[in-house]
Structure formats: C-alpha cells, structure tokens
Amino acid sequence: MDKPTRTLPQPTPETQHFWDGTQTEQLLLQRCTDCDHIYFPPRPFCPSCSSRSVEVYAASGRATLASYVINQGPHPAFDGPYAIALVDLEEGPRMMTNIVECAQTPEALQLDMALEVRFEQVSENINLPLFAPAGASK
C-alpha cells in the first residue's frame, strides 16, 4: 500500500498563477502597481490599498526563519518529526511552509537563519514551496 500523502491545495482562479509558477520552480508573488505593496497569499486586489492594479513577478526564493513548531506527533504522510514554519520572504511577505534538508531540532532550526526555497512535486499539478537552510545541497 502506498504511503498516504499530505492534504494538497486546490488551486482557484485567484491562485492558479502561483501554482503554475511552482511547476517551473518559481516562487511568484504579487505587487500592487499603485502603492508598491508586495503580498502573499495571492488575491486579485491589494490588501493594503484595495487596488486591483496588481502584477505577478518572480521572487528571489530567499527567506529567513521567523517562527516554527516541531511536530513530534505521528502523521501518515511524514517520517519522524517535522517543522511547520513561518518564513519572512526577502521581499517582505510572510509564508507558512515546512523546513527541509536539516535536522528537525531546535539546535538546527535557528530563528533568523537564512533559507532558500525548494520545490517538492507532490502531484502532477502541485509542487510545494518548502525551505532549506541557505547553501544546503539540493
């Protein structure tokens, strides 16, 4: 029997561009062309000024670790403990994700540590953006 997988996001018309970007390993954000506010998650209007003049662009993929919790409980889709994290993207928005490619311990997961995006293909249509310590081998 195959290992169960995590619950997958369901793209909507408002988020499809984001998921299309992950298919090409690009982390896409939106920026308001009226007030220059950069935001995540995707939506058709600026959360700062309510303008509908927004553009999509590729983010750097760099972030820092803002907060996390290490889940020690069993989960059918994960082996061992795993970090559920908030990362601050270099461009400003905060995003929820998982930290990969390092030990899932408080000693390894240091607040403000530099991170880089990785993409994990979890279905034919979904690549999840996860984050690893900057400089970790891919």
Backbone torsions as a table, in degrees:
resi	resn	phi	psi	omega
1	MET	NA	136.1	179.7
2	ASP	-69.0	148.7	176.9
3	LYS	-66.3	134.0	177.4
4	PRO	-61.0	153.3	179.6
5	THR	-108.7	168.9	177.1
6	ARG	-72.3	161.2	174.8
7	THR	-66.0	130.5	-175.9
8	LEU	-98.7	147.9	175.8
9	PRO	-66.5	152.6	175.5
10	GLN	-111.2	105.8	-180.0
11	PRO	-58.3	143.8	176.1
12	THR	-118.9	170.9	176.6
13	PRO	-55.7	-31.9	-179.3
14	GLU	-76.2	-25.2	-176.3
15	THR	-110.1	-4.4	-174.7
16	GLN	-57.3	-39.4	179.8
17	HIS	-59.6	-37.4	179.5
18	PHE	-63.1	-47.9	-178.2
19	TRP	-70.4	-32.2	173.8
20	ASP	-63.0	-40.5	177.9
21	GLY	-62.3	-41.1	-179.1
22	THR	-65.0	-26.5	177.8
23	GLN	-64.8	-28.5	177.7
24	THR	-104.7	19.2	179.7
25	GLU	55.7	45.9	173.2
26	GLN	-121.3	135.0	175.0
27	LEU	-94.5	107.2	-175.5
28	LEU	-98.5	131.4	175.5
29	LEU	-116.6	171.6	175.7
30	GLN	-117.4	147.8	179.1
31	ARG	-133.5	135.7	175.8
32	CYS	-76.2	129.2	179.2
33	THR	-83.9	-7.5	176.4
34	ASP	-90.3	-45.1	-176.2
35	CYS	-117.0	-0.6	178.7
36	ASP	68.1	12.8	177.7
37	HIS	-69.3	131.3	176.3
38	ILE	-103.5	134.3	-173.9
39	TYR	-144.4	160.4	173.8
40	PHE	-152.9	140.9	6.7
41	PRO	-77.1	166.6	-178.2
42	PRO	-62.1	144.4	173.8
43	ARG	-160.9	160.9	-173.5
44	PRO	-81.0	1.5	-179.1
45	PHE	-142.7	158.5	-179.7
46	CYS	-73.9	126.5	178.3
47	PRO	-72.4	-11.9	-179.8
48	SER	-88.6	-46.7	-175.5
49	CYS	-122.7	0.1	178.9
50	SER	69.8	10.6	177.7
51	SER	-68.9	147.2	174.6
52	ARG	-97.7	6.6	177.5
53	SER	-87.3	84.8	-177.9
54	VAL	-124.5	153.2	176.6
55	GLU	-128.8	155.4	178.0
56	VAL	-104.8	136.9	177.3
57	TYR	-146.7	160.3	-179.9
58	ALA	-80.7	126.3	177.1
59	ALA	-80.8	167.4	-178.6
60	SER	-69.6	-27.9	-175.2
61	GLY	86.5	3.1	178.6
62	ARG	-98.1	146.8	-177.9
63	ALA	-156.2	173.1	170.7
64	THR	-128.2	151.5	-178.5
65	LEU	-77.8	118.4	-178.1
66	ALA	-94.5	-39.8	-178.2
67	SER	-164.9	160.7	177.5
68	TYR	-163.2	163.9	169.2
69	VAL	-136.3	140.3	177.3
70	ILE	-98.6	115.9	178.8
71	ASN	-83.0	117.2	-179.8
72	GLN	-94.9	-15.0	-176.7
73	GLY	-71.7	156.7	179.8
74	PRO	-68.4	145.0	175.3
75	HIS	-143.4	131.3	-175.2
76	PRO	-63.9	-20.0	-177.6
77	ALA	-96.0	-6.2	-175.8
78	PHE	-127.7	143.3	172.8
79	ASP	-95.0	127.3	175.8
80	GLY	68.1	-170.8	179.1
81	PRO	-67.6	153.3	177.5
82	TYR	-145.7	145.6	-177.3
83	ALA	-90.9	128.6	170.2
84	ILE	-102.6	120.5	-167.9
85	ALA	-129.8	156.4	166.5
86	LEU	-109.3	128.0	177.7
87	VAL	-119.8	144.6	175.0
88	ASP	-96.2	112.5	178.8
89	LEU	-67.8	148.9	-179.4
90	GLU	-54.9	-31.4	-178.2
91	GLU	-78.9	-10.1	175.7
92	GLY	124.6	-44.2	-177.7
93	PRO	-65.9	157.5	176.0
94	ARG	-104.8	144.1	-176.0
95	MET	-139.3	142.5	174.6
96	MET	-90.0	139.6	-174.2
97	THR	-162.1	-169.9	170.7
98	ASN	-119.3	151.9	176.1
99	ILE	-100.3	132.6	-176.4
100	VAL	-128.4	170.9	174.7
101	GLU	64.1	28.4	172.4
102	CYS	-158.1	164.1	177.8
103	ALA	-60.2	142.4	-179.7
104	GLN	-94.0	64.9	-177.8
105	THR	-133.0	157.0	176.4
106	PRO	-60.9	-28.9	179.1
107	GLU	-67.9	-36.3	-178.5
108	ALA	-85.2	-30.4	-175.8
109	LEU	-98.2	86.2	-177.7
110	GLN	-92.6	130.2	176.7
111	LEU	-56.7	143.8	-178.2
112	ASP	71.2	6.6	178.1
113	MET	-66.5	146.6	179.8
114	ALA	-74.6	136.5	-177.9
115	LEU	-130.3	159.2	174.9
116	GLU	-133.6	145.4	-178.8
117	VAL	-71.6	144.9	170.4
118	ARG	-129.7	154.7	179.1
119	PHE	-120.2	127.8	179.1
120	GLU	-112.5	120.4	178.1
121	GLN	-76.9	118.9	-177.8
122	VAL	-113.6	-11.2	173.8
123	SER	-159.2	177.6	179.9
124	GLU	-60.8	-31.9	-174.7
125	ASN	-110.7	-5.3	-174.3
126	ILE	-126.4	122.3	166.5
127	ASN	-112.0	125.3	-179.6
128	LEU	-90.4	134.7	173.5
129	PRO	-80.9	116.8	177.4
130	LEU	-117.1	167.8	-177.7
131	PHE	-127.7	141.4	179.3
132	ALA	-125.4	157.5	175.9
133	PRO	-55.0	138.9	179.6
134	ALA	-58.0	135.3	179.6
135	GLY	86.8	-6.7	177.7
136	ALA	-66.8	144.7	179.9
137	SER	-67.5	143.0	-178.3
138	LYS	-85.1	NA	NA
